[in-house]
Amino acid sequence: MSGHGAPVAMKSHPVAGLKGIAEVPGDKSISHRALILGALSVGETKITGLLEGQDVLDTAQAMRDFGAEVIRHGPGAWSVHGVGVGGFAEPGRVIDCGNSGTGVRLIMGAMATTPITATFTGDASLNKRPMARVTDPLALFGARAVGRSGGRLPMTIVGAAEPVPVRYAVPVPSAQVKSAVLLAGLNAPGRTVVIEREATRDHTERMLAGFGAEITVEDTPQGRVITLTGQPELQPQAIAVPRDPSSAAFPVCAALIVPGSDVLVPGIGLNPTRAGLFTTLQEMGADLTFEALREEGGEPVADLRARFSPAMKGIEVPPERAASMIDEYPILSVVAANAEGRTVMRGVKELRVKESDRIAAMADGLRANGVTVEDGPDWWIVTGKGAGGVPGGAVCATHLDHRIAMSFLILGMAARAAVSVDDGGPIATSFPIFGPLMERLGARIEAA
């Protein structure tokens, strides 16, 4: 994996007819939260379907370092013996969160109202990402943070000895910030209130309620108001992690742009705060259907069937949809490159501070492959070449970003010439079986 080893150059060749069943891994967001809330419970939480990508494995190790007993029993099957709210022990070593912005920010929140000190670091990509958006609200509880200039890792958090509840309006749509504040509020007396103007993924709220926390969510003219009563005794749970919609996006989008494709992606979580990409694809004219709609573990789930869709058209994606598909814009831009006309994406400045500047990374790579892209501070526009119209042939820089790497490998499957990436190693952080899964469907991906 990049950041921990040598770059892994990869090349994806044009193919025809991706077919079969794509069983993608468990949801990364839910996997992180299941481990953390299991560690903050009293008793044994049992988890099935846990994503075993490096990001989640790093969170599992962090929970061990804070005193929880975390055991792997088999593929996707884990148990967490928690220490209770406020029960984290001071770790004896630096907490390495690898590539995971979600992991480090949620863990910072979970420990910030316990009187312990912890130092956090990550790989080269994570250590460039801003942490002040989390440490600023955590300071309101009484926590202190000392890090590198610009609020970057490595960083030491000194937890609040006498935490106080806070009322915090999230300045940018960010489920990570919201979740960090809520997790910090668990060990603060009284009620912690988070207000978000735009709804973001709500796995934390759903899971807190499932673990027995007293939490309410109210839609108001000011936005969603989430109120959490602190210092509960969380009850251990049995959690079945649904399959990750962000991972499902890759085989789904590949099927839409590769001629002759018909792919079924079963058991995908369709939480409305995560499903914006699929709505957007349907609006573009994608042959994408939802089968066997059901509910599992409190989350809506369905099987997704995607077929080659040569008549897709570019659209203007509503800015208010950005929060529900923020991680999917890179792969959406690949679909847009294979559609007719302009796809306009606005209100996406959050992409500038992900694992990489995703707007710049995708714009540069698409241009190198013969696609016209315009971009600004919080918007970008892809002018599509139509089905089979992308020339391809370029080598794209991934900037240690797993989603950039996978997006360009998907582009290569539908382009006229193979597309290469300088480093596919980061894919292991979120989707370790990406290569074998796509190859079983008919893709040709090789070491370059």
C-alpha positions in Angstrom: 0.0 0.0 0.0 1.3 3.5 -0.9 2.6 5.5 2.0 3.9 2.2 3.4 5.6 0.7 0.3 6.8 1.2 -3.2 4.4 2.6 -5.8 2.3 -0.1 -7.7 1.9 1.1 -11.3 -1.2 -0.5 -13.1 -2.6 -0.5 -16.6 -6.3 -1.0 -17.6 -7.1 -2.2 -21.1 -10.2 -1.7 -23.2 -12.6 -4.6 -22.9 -16.1 -5.6 -24.1 -18.9 -7.1 -22.1 -18.4 -7.0 -18.4 -20.8 -9.6 -17.0 -21.5 -11.3 -13.7 -22.1 -10.7 -10.1 -19.9 -8.1 -8.3 -19.9 -8.8 -4.5 -18.3 -5.6 -3.2 -16.9 -5.3 0.4 -18.7 -4.0 3.4 -19.5 -0.3 3.9 -16.4 1.6 5.0 -18.2 4.3 6.9 -20.3 1.8 8.9 -17.3 -0.4 9.5 -15.4 2.4 11.2 -18.3 3.4 13.3 -19.1 -0.2 14.3 -15.6 -0.7 15.7 -15.6 2.7 17.5 -19.0 2.4 19.1 -18.4 -1.2 20.0 -15.3 0.0 21.8 -17.4 2.6 23.7 -20.0 0.0 24.8 -20.0 -2.2 27.8 -19.9 -5.9 26.7 -19.3 -7.7 23.3 -20.4 -6.2 20.0 -20.4 -8.8 17.1 -19.9 -7.5 13.6 -20.4 -9.4 10.3 -19.5 -8.1 6.9 -16.8 -5.8 8.2 -14.7 -4.2 5.4 -11.2 -5.5 5.9 -9.4 -2.7 3.9 -6.4 -1.1 5.5 -8.3 2.0 6.6 -10.7 -0.1 8.8 -7.9 -2.4 10.0 -6.1 0.7 11.2 -9.2 1.8 13.2 -9.4 -1.7 14.7 -5.8 -1.5 15.9 -6.5 2.0 17.3 -9.4 0.6 19.4 -7.0 -2.0 20.8 -4.5 0.7 21.6 -7.2 2.6 23.6 -8.0 -0.6 25.6 -10.8 -2.4 23.8 -10.4 -6.1 22.9 -10.9 -6.5 19.1 -10.8 -10.0 17.7 -11.1 -11.2 14.1 -12.9 -14.6 13.9 -13.0 -15.1 10.2 -13.6 -13.1 6.9 -15.6 -10.1 7.9 -16.5 -11.6 11.3 -15.2 -9.6 14.3 -16.0 -8.9 17.9 -15.3 -5.9 20.1 -15.3 -6.1 23.9 -15.8 -2.5 24.8 -14.6 -0.4 27.7 -17.6 1.9 28.0 -18.1 5.6 27.4 -15.2 7.5 29.0 -13.3 4.2 29.5 -10.5 4.7 26.9 -7.1 4.1 28.3 -4.1 6.2 27.3 -2.4 4.5 24.4 1.2 3.6 24.8 2.2 4.4 21.2 1.4 6.8 18.4 -2.0 6.0 16.7 -1.3 5.5 13.0 -4.5 5.9 10.9 -2.8 5.2 7.6 -4.8 6.9 4.8 -8.1 7.3 6.6 -9.5 10.8 7.2 -12.7 9.2 8.6 -10.8 7.0 11.0 -8.5 9.7 12.5 -11.3 12.4 12.8 -13.8 10.0 14.4 -11.2 8.6 16.8 -10.1 12.1 17.8 -13.7 12.9 18.6 -14.2 9.6 20.6 -11.2 10.3 22.9 -11.4 14.1 23.1 -13.6 14.2 26.2 -11.6 11.6 28.2 -8.7 12.9 30.3 -6.0 11.1 28.3 -3.4 12.1 25.7 -2.9 10.6 22.3 -0.7 11.3 19.3 -2.0 10.7 15.8 -0.2 10.3 12.5 -0.9 8.8 9.0 0.6 8.2 5.6 2.0 11.0 3.4 -1.5 11.8 2.0 -3.3 11.9 5.4 -0.6 14.1 6.9 -1.3 16.8 4.3 -5.0 17.0 5.2 -6.5 19.7 7.4 -7.5 18.7 10.9 -8.6 22.1 12.3 -12.1 21.5 11.1 -12.3 18.8 13.8 -10.0 20.1 16.5 -11.7 23.5 16.5 -15.1 22.1 17.7 -13.3 19.6 20.0 -11.6 22.6 21.7 -15.1 23.8 22.7 -15.4 20.7 24.8 -12.1 21.5 26.5 -9.7 19.4 24.5 -6.4 20.8 23.3 -4.6 20.0 20.0 -0.9 20.5 19.1 0.1 19.7 15.5 2.1 20.8 12.6 1.5 24.2 10.9 -1.9 24.4 9.2 -3.4 22.0 11.7 -1.9 18.9 10.2 -0.7 15.6 11.4 1.3 14.4 13.3 -0.9 15.8 16.1 -1.3 15.3 19.8 -4.8 15.6 21.4 -5.0 16.3 25.1 -8.5 15.2 26.2 -10.7 17.4 28.4 -10.5 16.6 32.1 -13.9 18.3 32.7 -15.7 18.3 29.4 -18.7 20.6 28.8 -21.5 20.0 26.3 -21.5 22.2 23.2 -23.8 23.5 20.6 -22.1 23.5 17.2 -23.2 24.6 13.7 -21.1 22.6 11.2 -19.7 25.3 8.8 -19.3 22.9 5.8 -21.2 19.7 5.0 -19.0 17.1 6.6 -20.2 13.8 8.2 -16.7 13.4 9.7 -16.9 16.7 11.6 -20.5 16.1 12.7 -19.6 12.6 13.8 -16.5 13.7 15.7 -18.6 16.2 17.7 -21.3 13.7 18.5 -18.7 11.1 19.6 -17.1 13.7 21.8 -20.5 14.6 23.2 -20.9 11.0 24.5 -18.7 11.7 27.5 -19.8 15.3 28.1 -22.6 15.9 30.7 -25.8 17.4 29.5 -26.9 17.7 25.9 -24.6 18.3 22.9 -26.3 19.8 19.8 -25.0 19.7 16.3 -26.7 21.7 13.5 -26.0 21.0 9.8 -27.4 23.2 7.1 -27.1 20.4 4.5 -27.8 16.8 5.5 -24.7 14.5 5.4 -24.5 10.7 5.8 -26.3 9.8 9.0 -24.7 6.5 9.9 -23.5 7.9 13.2 -26.9 9.1 14.3 -28.5 5.8 13.3 -25.9 3.7 15.0 -25.8 5.8 18.2 -29.6 5.2 18.5 -29.0 1.5 17.9 -26.5 1.3 20.7 -29.0 2.9 23.1 -27.9 6.5 23.1 -30.6 9.2 23.6 -30.5 11.1 20.4 -33.0 13.1 18.4 -32.9 14.5 14.9 -35.2 17.4 13.9 -35.5 19.1 10.6 -35.9 22.9 11.1 -35.6 26.1 9.0 -32.0 26.3 10.2 -31.2 22.8 9.1 -31.0 19.4 10.8 -30.7 19.7 14.6 -29.2 16.6 16.2 -29.4 16.5 20.0 -27.4 13.9 22.0 -27.7 13.3 25.8 -24.2 12.6 27.1 -22.8 9.9 29.4 -25.1 7.0 28.4 -24.1 3.4 28.9 -24.0 2.1 25.4 -25.3 -1.4 24.9 -23.4 -3.9 22.7 -25.0 -4.8 19.4 -24.9 -7.4 16.6 -24.2 -5.4 13.4 -24.4 -6.7 9.9 -22.5 -4.3 7.7 -24.2 -3.7 4.3 -22.1 -3.5 1.2 -20.5 -0.2 0.4 -22.3 2.0 -2.1 -19.0 4.0 -2.7 -17.3 0.7 -3.7 -20.3 -0.4 -5.7 -20.0 2.7 -7.8 -17.0 1.3 -9.6 -18.5 -1.9 -11.1 -21.8 -0.1 -11.7 -20.2 2.7 -13.6 -17.9 0.4 -15.5 -20.9 -1.6 -16.7 -22.7 1.6 -17.9 -19.8 2.6 -20.1 -18.3 -0.7 -21.4 -20.2 -2.1 -24.4 -22.2 -5.3 -23.9 -22.1 -5.1 -20.1 -24.7 -6.5 -17.6 -23.5 -6.5 -14.0 -25.5 -7.3 -10.8 -24.1 -5.8 -7.5 -26.1 -7.3 -4.6 -26.8 -6.1 -1.1 -25.8 -2.5 -1.5 -26.7 0.0 1.2 -29.0 2.7 -0.1 -29.1 5.1 2.8 -30.6 8.3 1.3 -27.6 10.3 2.5 -25.3 8.1 0.4 -27.3 7.3 -2.8 -26.9 10.6 -4.7 -24.7 9.0 -7.4 -27.3 6.4 -8.4 -30.0 9.1 -8.7 -27.7 11.2 -10.9 -26.8 8.2 -13.1 -30.5 7.5 -13.7 -31.1 11.2 -14.6 -28.3 10.9 -17.2 -30.2 8.0 -18.8 -28.3 5.0 -17.3 -29.9 1.6 -17.5 -29.7 1.1 -13.7 -32.4 -0.7 -11.7 -32.9 -1.5 -8.0 -34.0 -5.1 -7.3 -35.1 -6.8 -4.1 -35.5 -3.6 -2.0 -35.3 -4.4 1.7 -34.0 -3.2 5.1 -31.0 -4.8 6.9 -29.6 -3.5 10.2 -31.7 -0.4 10.1 -30.3 0.6 6.6 -32.2 0.3 3.3 -30.6 -2.2 0.9 -31.1 -3.4 -2.7 -29.4 -5.3 -5.5 -28.2 -3.0 -8.3 -28.3 -4.1 -11.9 -26.3 -2.0 -14.4 -26.3 -2.4 -18.2 -24.3 -0.7 -20.9 -26.0 2.7 -21.6 -24.7 4.3 -24.8 -27.3 7.1 -24.8 -26.4 8.8 -21.6 -26.5 12.6 -21.6 -24.6 15.2 -19.5 -26.7 17.0 -16.9 -26.3 19.7 -14.2 -25.9 17.9 -10.9 -27.9 19.8 -8.2 -25.4 21.3 -5.7 -27.5 20.3 -2.8 -26.9 16.6 -3.8 -23.1 16.9 -3.3 -23.1 15.8 0.3 -24.8 12.5 -0.6 -22.3 11.6 -3.3 -19.1 13.5 -2.4 -16.9 10.5 -2.7 -18.4 9.5 -6.1 -17.6 12.6 -8.1 -14.3 11.1 -9.5 -16.1 8.0 -11.0 -19.0 10.2 -12.1 -16.6 12.3 -14.1 -15.5 9.1 -15.9 -19.1 8.4 -16.8 -19.6 12.0 -17.8 -16.6 11.6 -20.2 -18.4 8.8 -21.9 -21.8 10.6 -22.1 -23.0 13.2 -24.7 -22.7 16.9 -23.7 -21.7 18.7 -20.6 -21.9 17.4 -17.0 -21.8 20.3 -14.6 -20.8 19.7 -10.9 -21.1 22.6 -8.5 -20.8 23.0 -4.7 -18.0 20.5 -4.5 -15.2 22.4 -2.8 -14.9 19.6 -0.3 -13.2 17.6 -3.1 -10.3 19.9 -2.9 -9.4 18.6 0.6 -10.0 14.9 0.3 -7.1 12.3 0.1 -6.0 14.5 -2.7 -7.3 17.6 -4.5 -9.8 15.3 -6.4 -11.0 18.0 -8.8 -7.4 18.8 -9.9 -6.4 15.1 -10.1 -9.3 14.0 -12.2 -9.2 17.1 -14.4 -5.5 16.6 -15.2 -6.0 12.9 -15.9 -9.1 13.3 -18.0 -7.4 16.0 -20.1 -4.4 13.8 -20.6 -6.8 11.2 -22.0 -8.4 13.6 -24.5 -11.4 14.8 -22.5 -12.3 18.5 -22.1 -12.6 19.7 -18.5 -13.1 23.1 -17.0 -12.7 23.7 -13.3 -12.9 26.3 -10.6 -12.7 26.5 -6.8 -15.9 24.6 -6.1 -17.1 23.4 -9.5 -16.0 21.5 -12.6 -17.5 20.7 -16.0 -16.7 17.6 -18.1 -17.6 17.7 -21.8 -18.3 14.1 -22.8 -17.0 12.4 -25.9 -19.9 10.0 -26.1 -19.9 6.2 -25.9 -16.5 4.9 -27.0 -15.2 8.4 -27.7 -12.5 8.8 -25.1 -9.0 8.4 -26.7 -7.2 7.2 -23.5 -3.6 6.2 -23.7 -2.3 8.3 -20.8 -0.6 7.7 -17.5 -2.5 9.3 -14.7 -1.1 10.5 -11.3 -3.2 9.1 -8.3 -1.7 11.4 -5.6 -2.0 8.5 -3.1 -5.8 8.5 -3.6 -7.6 5.2 -3.9 -10.7 6.7 -5.6 -8.6 8.5 -8.2 -6.7 5.2 -9.0 -9.9 3.2 -9.4 -11.6 5.8 -11.5 -8.9 6.0 -14.1 -8.6 2.2 -14.2 -12.4 2.1 -15.0 -11.8 4.8 -17.7 -9.3 2.5 -19.3 -11.9 -0.3 -19.8 -14.0 2.0 -22.0 -11.4 4.1 -23.7 -9.9 3.5 -27.2 -6.4 2.9 -25.7 -5.3 1.5 -22.3 -5.1 3.9 -19.4 -2.4 3.6 -16.7 -2.0 4.9 -13.1 1.3 5.6 -11.5 0.3 4.0 -8.2 -2.6 1.6 -7.5 -1.4 0.7 -4.1 -3.8 3.0 -2.2 -6.8 0.9 -3.5 -6.1 -1.5 -0.6 -7.2 1.1 1.9 -10.9 0.8 0.9 -11.4 -1.9 -1.8 -8.7 -4.5 -1.5 -10.4 -6.9 -3.9 -11.1 -4.3 -6.6 -8.7 -5.8 -9.1 -9.7 -9.5 -8.8 -13.4 -8.5 -8.7 -13.2 -6.5 -11.9 -11.2 -9.1 -13.6 -13.8 -11.8 -12.8 -16.3 -9.5 -14.6 -14.0 -9.4 -17.7 -11.7 -6.5 -17.0 -8.0 -6.6 -18.0 -5.9 -4.9 -15.3 -2.2 -5.6 -15.1 0.9 -4.4 -13.4 2.6 -1.8 -15.6 
